[in-house]
Amino acid sequence: MEGYQRAFFEFAIDCGVLKFGQFTLKSGRISPYFFNA
């Protein structure tokens, strides 16, 4: 992973935009992560 990619993920996690867990999407699918755009 490139440095800028790692920095983006760290920024997204620190800001609470990218979360990991078990999320049910509108489609009913289960996802291990949620990106709040």
C-alpha positions as CSV (number, residue, x, y, z in Angstrom):
1,M,0.0,0.0,0.0
2,E,1.3,3.4,-0.9
3,G,1.9,6.1,1.7
4,Y,-0.9,8.3,0.4
5,Q,-3.3,5.4,0.5
6,R,-2.5,4.6,4.1
7,A,-2.8,8.3,5.1
8,F,-6.2,8.4,3.5
9,F,-7.5,5.3,5.4
10,E,-6.0,6.7,8.7
11,F,-7.7,10.0,8.1
12,A,-11.0,8.4,7.3
13,I,-10.9,6.3,10.4
14,D,-9.8,9.1,12.6
15,C,-12.7,11.3,11.4
16,G,-15.2,8.6,11.9
17,V,-16.1,8.3,8.2
18,L,-14.8,4.7,7.8
19,K,-16.1,2.3,10.4
20,F,-15.6,-1.4,10.8
21,G,-18.1,-3.8,12.3
22,Q,-21.3,-5.5,11.1
23,F,-23.6,-3.2,9.2
24,T,-26.9,-4.0,7.3
25,L,-27.1,-2.0,4.1
26,K,-30.3,-0.6,2.6
27,S,-30.2,-3.6,0.2
28,G,-30.3,-6.0,3.2
29,R,-26.7,-7.1,2.6
30,I,-24.3,-7.4,5.5
31,S,-21.1,-5.5,5.2
32,P,-18.0,-5.6,7.4
33,Y,-17.4,-1.9,6.9
34,F,-19.3,1.4,6.4
35,F,-18.0,4.5,4.6
36,N,-20.2,7.5,5.4
37,A,-19.9,9.6,2.3
